[in-house]
Amino acid sequence: MKKNNKSIKDYDKPYVAVPGDRGEKAAASYKLFGIGVIGIIVIFIFCLLTSCGTYHMTERDRQINYELDKLYTEYMYKRDSLLIEYNKK
C-alpha cells in the first residue's frame, strides 16, 4: 500500500483524474469484471455440455414409469378419499 502523505488541505480539493491514472478502485473493478466474465464463460460451457445429453428412454423405462405413475395416482386417490372420510366425522 502507498503511504498517504496528504495534508488536511488536500482533502478539500476535488479529485481530478489524470490520463493514465486508473487508481486502486479501477484496478479492483477490472479484476472483478475479469472474474465475472470467466464465471459466465464457465457456466455457459457447463450448460452446453449438460444440455446435450444422450440418454434416451427405452421401452422398459417407459413401462416402469407408466406403472409408477399409475400406482402413485391410485395412492393419491385412496389417500384423498380417506382424508375426506376422516374430515366428515
Contacts in CASP RR format, 6 or more apart in sequence:
PFRMAT RR
TARGET T0000
AUTHOR 0000-0000-0000
METHOD contacts of the structure
MODEL  1
MKKNNKSIKDYDKPYVAVPGDRGEKAAASYKLFGIGVIGIIVIFIFCLLT
SCGTYHMTERDRQINYELDKLYTEYMYKRDSLLIEYNKK
22 30 0 8 1.000
57 65 0 8 1.000
END
